């Protein structure tokens, strides 16, 4: 869209019915930084650099903020849920969980994420949101759920979380040390 179209009353951004598909880490980092420094007057590449989010995509961040109701659908203004960034961590987790449940309502209605496989989750994203971005959207959703403390099927959690710690055998002292500890006959 050209600047002429914007100047003629057309708005530069449309609300996204598309589920977020960027980096959940960058999104969560943005929430931390906005909570620390305040909501930016203008959400642009300069703010992202100052917040240490150079690798993140501005557009992907905006899609996530709008989808979750943290940013106004049409402008860079704060959305109805923006105050989530100023809550203490426990409160932020609860508020984020509520935002995830409300924003992804069609997904919750279509799928039980406490029992779903990764393939079922991706297929649900394909049907409900976007066939082209379903894999990335599912990854973002999983990251948000983990950050918000929402239970997911074990098959959806990262492998490192699925592994059960193996019981370690007690440490065995080297032979020379064992000889010193054993009483002489």
Rosetta blueprint (number, residue, H / E / L):
1 X L
2 X L
3 X H
4 X H
5 X H
6 X H
7 X H
8 X L
9 X L
10 X L
11 X L
12 X L
13 X L
14 X L
15 X L
16 X L
17 X L
18 X L
19 X L
20 X L
21 X L
22 X L
23 X L
24 X H
25 X H
26 X H
27 X H
28 X H
29 X H
30 X H
31 X H
32 X H
33 X H
34 X H
35 X H
36 X H
37 X H
38 X L
39 X L
40 X L
41 X L
42 X L
43 X L
44 X L
45 X H
46 X H
47 X H
48 X H
49 X H
50 X H
51 X L
52 X L
53 X L
54 X L
55 X L
56 X L
57 X L
58 X H
59 X H
60 X H
61 X H
62 X H
63 X H
64 X H
65 X H
66 X H
67 X H
68 X L
69 X L
70 X L
71 X E
72 X L
73 X L
74 X L
75 X L
76 X L
77 X L
78 X E
79 X L
80 X L
81 X L
82 X H
83 X H
84 X H
85 X H
86 X H
87 X L
88 X L
89 X H
90 X H
91 X H
92 X H
93 X H
94 X H
95 X H
96 X H
97 X H
98 X H
99 X H
100 X H
101 X H
102 X H
103 X H
104 X L
105 X H
106 X H
107 X H
108 X H
109 X H
110 X H
111 X L
112 X L
113 X L
114 X L
115 X L
116 X L
117 X L
118 X H
119 X H
120 X H
121 X H
122 X H
123 X H
124 X H
125 X H
126 X H
127 X H
128 X H
129 X L
130 X L
131 X L
132 X L
133 X L
134 X H
135 X H
136 X H
137 X H
138 X H
139 X H
140 X H
141 X H
142 X H
143 X H
144 X H
145 X H
146 X H
147 X H
148 X H
149 X L
150 X L
151 X L
152 X L
153 X L
154 X H
155 X H
156 X H
157 X L
158 X L
159 X H
160 X H
161 X H
162 X H
163 X L
164 X L
165 X L
166 X L
167 X L
168 X L
169 X L
170 X L
171 X L
172 X L
173 X L
174 X L
175 X H
176 X H
177 X H
178 X H
179 X H
180 X H
181 X H
182 X L
183 X L
184 X L
185 X L
